[in-house]
Amino acid sequence: MKSYDDILNDFCNYLKIDKKYSNLTIESYKNEILKYINFFKNKNQNLNNIKHDDIRNYLNYLKQEDISDRTLAHNVSVIKSFYKFLLIEKYIDINPSEFLELPKLKKQLPTTLSKEEVETLLDIDLKDNYSYRNKAMLELMYATGLRVSELVNLRINDIDFDNCFVRTMGKGSKERIIPINDYSIYYIKKYILEFRNQMMKTDYHDYIFVNNHGKVMTRQGFFKIIKALAKQKQIQTPLSPHTLRHSFATHLLDYGADLRSIQEMLGHSNLSTTQIYTHVSSQHLKENYNNSHPHGDN
């Protein structure tokens, strides 16, 4: 059998080429499998000798680290993917993870901002390069529901300014095209034409959004910006990197957009993923009830 390092590299290539996972996801899987392998290396067990009960012992070990059920479920999913790869490549003959079950998780409703909170967040004092960049980023995210990873990976040619569309490569390397409003287009174009080049410094690249050092904006950098703005504007709703994406979907539902259209714009493979927004769109549900029930608002 190959060395652990070689197997891990092969696994990462499998995730990249066959599964078309993003670099961020691959790095996460790599780190978790590295921890898994090291656990058994310390016990002088190789991959061929690991049984179902051994994997359960490992998961119990993780539980002692006080990780969340969601993190544990992710670890189970990663381990199952790893063994599926080992089986395909014939490193093993029997899959000891085959009957592992994912922990049951409570469905968490996405956190969204009210329309008033969004307006407050987007009401940025435009005074320098950075404020125009922030305005363009947040307007774009709220206008399109992009994932943060998609936002920071946008290149200038990904926006069709004439026809008001954004082209992005989502999960699984699936391309999608999302409409964008004229208001957002105005601020994105203004940032690119008047401020972006001043921020580039010595590095040249065609990524739209740059950080304060002229490098490509990162997910972490974006989140720091949105958290700082929310604190400055005293927005009490807890924020995650995808709060504006969740707010985009919920507000579209509030104003009567259909689930299929929202599914396409968000890039969800399954409609059931999009349906979670119906639980937080009380206005949309109430309107449906009043319009449909015989004793609604008559």
C-alpha positions as CSV (number, residue, x, y, z in Angstrom):
1,M,0.0,0.0,0.0
2,K,1.1,3.6,-0.7
3,S,2.2,5.9,2.1
4,Y,-0.4,7.8,4.0
5,D,0.8,11.1,2.4
6,D,0.4,9.6,-1.1
7,I,-3.1,8.3,-0.3
8,L,-4.1,11.6,1.1
9,N,-2.8,13.4,-2.0
10,D,-4.7,11.0,-4.2
11,F,-7.9,11.6,-2.1
12,C,-7.5,15.4,-2.6
13,N,-7.1,14.9,-6.4
14,Y,-10.2,12.7,-6.4
15,L,-12.2,15.5,-4.6
16,K,-10.9,18.1,-7.0
17,I,-11.2,16.2,-10.3
18,D,-14.0,13.7,-9.8
19,K,-16.1,15.5,-7.2
20,K,-15.2,19.0,-8.4
21,Y,-15.1,20.3,-4.8
22,S,-13.7,23.8,-4.1
23,N,-10.2,24.3,-2.8
24,L,-11.7,25.4,0.6
25,T,-13.7,22.2,0.9
26,I,-10.8,20.0,-0.1
27,E,-8.6,21.7,2.5
28,S,-11.3,21.0,5.1
29,Y,-11.6,17.3,4.1
30,K,-7.8,17.0,4.1
31,N,-7.4,18.3,7.6
32,E,-10.1,16.1,9.0
33,I,-8.8,12.9,7.3
34,L,-5.2,13.8,8.5
35,K,-6.5,14.0,12.0
36,Y,-8.3,10.6,11.5
37,I,-5.2,8.9,10.1
38,N,-3.0,10.3,12.9
39,F,-5.4,8.9,15.5
40,F,-4.9,5.4,14.2
41,K,-1.2,5.8,13.5
42,N,-0.7,6.6,17.2
43,K,-2.4,3.3,17.9
44,N,-0.2,1.5,15.3
45,Q,-3.2,0.6,13.2
46,N,-3.1,0.9,9.4
47,L,-6.1,1.5,7.1
48,N,-6.5,-2.2,6.3
49,N,-7.0,-3.0,9.9
50,I,-9.6,-0.4,10.9
51,K,-13.0,-1.9,11.6
52,H,-16.5,-0.3,12.1
53,D,-16.1,-0.3,15.9
54,D,-12.7,1.5,15.6
55,I,-14.3,4.3,13.6
56,R,-17.0,4.5,16.3
57,N,-14.2,4.8,18.9
58,Y,-12.7,7.7,16.9
59,L,-16.1,9.4,16.8
60,N,-16.5,9.0,20.6
61,Y,-13.0,10.5,20.9
62,L,-14.2,13.6,18.9
63,K,-17.3,13.9,21.1
64,Q,-15.0,14.3,24.1
65,E,-13.6,17.4,22.4
66,D,-17.0,18.9,22.9
67,I,-17.7,19.5,19.2
68,S,-21.2,20.3,17.9
69,D,-23.5,17.6,16.4
70,R,-23.2,19.4,13.1
71,T,-19.3,19.2,13.2
72,L,-19.6,15.5,14.2
73,A,-22.0,14.9,11.3
74,H,-19.5,16.6,8.9
75,N,-16.7,14.3,10.2
76,V,-18.9,11.2,9.5
77,S,-19.6,12.4,6.0
78,V,-15.9,13.1,5.3
79,I,-14.9,9.6,6.6
80,K,-17.6,7.9,4.5
81,S,-16.3,9.9,1.4
82,F,-12.7,8.8,2.2
83,Y,-13.6,5.1,2.4
84,K,-15.7,5.3,-0.7
85,F,-12.5,6.6,-2.5
86,L,-10.4,3.9,-0.9
87,L,-12.8,1.3,-2.2
88,I,-12.9,2.7,-5.7
89,E,-9.1,2.8,-5.8
90,K,-8.9,-0.8,-4.4
91,Y,-6.8,0.3,-1.4
92,I,-9.4,-1.7,0.7
93,D,-11.7,-4.6,0.0
94,I,-14.4,-3.9,2.7
95,N,-15.8,-0.5,3.6
96,P,-15.9,-0.3,7.5
97,S,-17.9,3.0,7.3
98,E,-20.7,1.6,5.2
99,F,-23.2,1.4,8.0
100,L,-22.2,4.6,9.8
101,E,-25.2,6.8,10.3
102,L,-25.2,10.6,10.3
103,P,-26.3,12.1,13.6
104,K,-29.8,13.5,13.4
105,L,-29.6,17.3,13.3
106,K,-32.2,19.9,14.2
107,K,-32.9,22.1,11.2
108,Q,-31.5,25.6,12.0
109,L,-33.4,28.4,10.4
110,P,-31.1,30.9,8.6
111,T,-30.5,34.2,10.3
112,T,-31.8,37.1,8.3
113,L,-31.9,40.9,8.6
114,S,-35.1,42.8,8.4
115,K,-35.5,45.1,5.3
116,E,-34.8,48.1,7.6
117,E,-31.6,46.5,8.9
118,V,-30.4,45.8,5.4
119,E,-31.1,49.4,4.4
120,T,-29.1,50.5,7.5
121,L,-26.2,48.2,6.7
122,L,-26.1,49.4,3.1
123,D,-26.3,53.1,4.0
124,I,-22.5,53.6,3.8
125,D,-20.9,57.0,4.1
126,L,-19.1,57.1,0.7
127,K,-15.8,59.0,1.4
128,D,-12.9,56.9,0.1
129,N,-11.8,53.9,-1.9
130,Y,-12.7,51.4,0.9
131,S,-16.2,52.7,1.5
132,Y,-17.0,52.5,-2.3
133,R,-15.6,49.0,-2.4
134,N,-17.7,48.0,0.7
135,K,-20.8,49.6,-0.8
136,A,-20.3,47.7,-4.1
137,M,-19.7,44.4,-2.4
138,L,-22.7,44.5,-0.1
139,E,-25.0,45.8,-2.8
140,L,-23.9,43.0,-5.1
141,M,-24.4,40.3,-2.5
142,Y,-27.8,41.5,-1.4
143,A,-28.9,42.0,-5.1
144,T,-27.8,38.4,-6.1
145,G,-27.7,36.2,-3.1
146,L,-24.1,35.1,-4.0
147,R,-22.2,32.9,-1.6
148,V,-19.2,34.7,0.0
149,S,-16.8,32.4,-1.8
150,E,-18.5,33.2,-5.1
151,L,-18.4,37.0,-4.4
152,V,-14.7,37.1,-3.7
153,N,-13.9,34.9,-6.8
154,L,-15.7,37.2,-9.2
155,R,-13.7,38.6,-12.0
156,I,-14.5,41.7,-14.0
157,N,-15.6,39.8,-17.1
158,D,-18.1,37.9,-14.9
159,I,-20.4,40.9,-14.8
160,D,-22.4,41.8,-17.9
161,F,-23.0,45.5,-17.3
162,D,-25.1,46.1,-20.4
163,N,-27.6,43.3,-19.8
164,C,-27.4,43.3,-15.9
165,F,-26.3,39.7,-15.3
166,V,-23.7,38.1,-13.1
167,R,-22.0,34.8,-14.1
168,T,-20.7,32.7,-11.3
169,M,-19.2,29.2,-10.8
170,G,-21.0,27.6,-7.8
171,K,-20.7,24.4,-5.9
172,G,-19.7,21.4,-8.0
173,S,-18.3,23.8,-10.7
174,K,-21.9,24.5,-11.8
175,E,-22.2,27.8,-13.7
176,R,-25.3,30.0,-13.1
177,I,-26.4,33.4,-14.4
178,I,-28.1,35.8,-12.0
179,P,-29.9,39.0,-12.8
180,I,-28.8,42.1,-11.0
181,N,-30.5,45.5,-10.6
182,D,-29.4,48.8,-12.1
183,Y,-28.9,50.3,-8.6
184,S,-26.2,47.8,-7.7
185,I,-24.7,47.9,-11.2
186,Y,-24.2,51.7,-10.7
187,Y,-22.1,51.2,-7.5
188,I,-20.1,48.2,-8.9
189,K,-19.2,50.1,-12.1
190,K,-18.3,53.3,-10.1
191,Y,-16.0,51.3,-7.8
192,I,-14.3,49.5,-10.7
193,L,-13.8,52.6,-12.9
194,E,-12.9,55.1,-10.2
195,F,-11.5,53.4,-7.1
196,R,-10.3,49.8,-7.7
197,N,-7.1,50.7,-9.6
198,Q,-6.0,53.0,-6.9
199,M,-6.3,50.1,-4.4
200,M,-4.4,47.6,-6.6
201,K,-0.9,48.9,-5.8
202,T,1.8,46.7,-7.4
203,D,-0.3,43.5,-7.9
204,Y,-2.3,43.2,-11.1
205,H,-5.2,40.7,-11.3
206,D,-8.8,40.8,-12.6
207,Y,-10.6,39.9,-9.4
208,I,-13.2,42.6,-8.8
209,F,-12.8,43.0,-5.0
210,V,-9.5,43.7,-3.4
211,N,-8.5,44.1,0.2
212,N,-6.7,47.1,1.8
213,H,-3.3,45.8,0.5
214,G,-4.5,45.4,-3.1
215,K,-4.6,41.6,-2.8
216,V,-7.7,39.5,-3.7
217,M,-10.5,39.9,-1.1
218,T,-10.9,36.7,1.1
219,R,-14.0,35.3,2.8
220,Q,-12.5,36.2,6.2
221,G,-11.8,39.7,5.0
222,F,-15.3,40.1,3.8
223,F,-16.7,38.9,7.1
224,K,-14.6,41.3,9.1
225,I,-15.9,44.2,7.0
226,I,-19.6,43.2,7.4
227,K,-19.2,42.6,11.2
228,A,-17.4,46.0,11.6
229,L,-20.2,47.8,9.7
230,A,-22.9,46.0,11.7
231,K,-21.2,47.0,15.0
232,Q,-20.8,50.6,13.8
233,K,-24.5,50.8,12.8
234,Q,-25.6,49.0,16.0
235,I,-27.4,46.2,14.2
236,Q,-28.4,43.7,16.9
237,T,-29.1,40.6,14.7
238,P,-26.2,38.1,14.8
239,L,-24.4,38.0,11.5
240,S,-22.8,35.2,9.6
241,P,-20.9,35.5,6.3
242,H,-24.1,34.4,4.5
243,T,-26.6,36.7,6.3
244,L,-27.1,38.9,3.3
245,R,-27.6,35.8,1.1
246,H,-30.3,34.5,3.5
247,S,-31.9,38.0,3.6
248,F,-31.9,38.1,-0.2
249,A,-33.9,34.8,-0.4
250,T,-36.3,35.6,2.4
251,H,-37.1,39.1,1.1
252,L,-37.7,37.8,-2.4
253,L,-40.2,35.4,-0.9
254,D,-41.8,38.2,1.0
255,Y,-42.5,40.0,-2.2
256,G,-43.9,37.0,-4.0
257,A,-41.0,35.5,-5.9
258,D,-41.5,31.7,-6.6
259,L,-39.3,29.1,-5.0
260,R,-38.1,27.7,-8.3
261,S,-36.7,31.0,-9.4
262,I,-35.0,31.6,-6.0
263,Q,-33.6,28.0,-6.1
264,E,-32.0,28.8,-9.5
265,M,-30.5,32.1,-8.3
266,L,-29.1,30.6,-5.1
267,G,-27.7,27.6,-7.0
268,H,-29.4,25.0,-4.8
269,S,-29.4,21.4,-6.2
270,N,-32.6,20.5,-4.3
271,L,-35.8,22.6,-3.9
272,S,-36.0,21.3,-0.3
273,T,-32.9,23.4,0.6
274,T,-34.6,26.5,-0.7
275,Q,-37.9,25.7,1.1
276,I,-36.3,26.4,4.5
277,Y,-36.7,30.1,3.6
278,T,-40.5,29.7,3.7
279,H,-40.2,29.2,7.4
280,V,-38.7,32.6,8.0
281,S,-40.8,34.4,5.4
282,S,-43.8,35.1,7.7
283,Q,-45.2,37.9,5.5
284,H,-45.2,35.6,2.4
285,L,-46.9,32.8,4.3
286,K,-49.5,35.1,5.8
287,E,-50.3,36.5,2.3
288,N,-50.7,33.0,0.9
289,Y,-53.0,32.1,3.8
290,N,-55.2,35.2,3.4
291,N,-55.4,34.7,-0.4
292,S,-56.1,31.0,-0.2
293,H,-58.2,30.3,2.9
294,P,-62.0,30.8,2.5
295,H,-62.0,32.9,5.7
296,G,-59.0,34.9,4.8
297,D,-59.0,38.7,4.6
298,N,-62.4,39.2,3.0
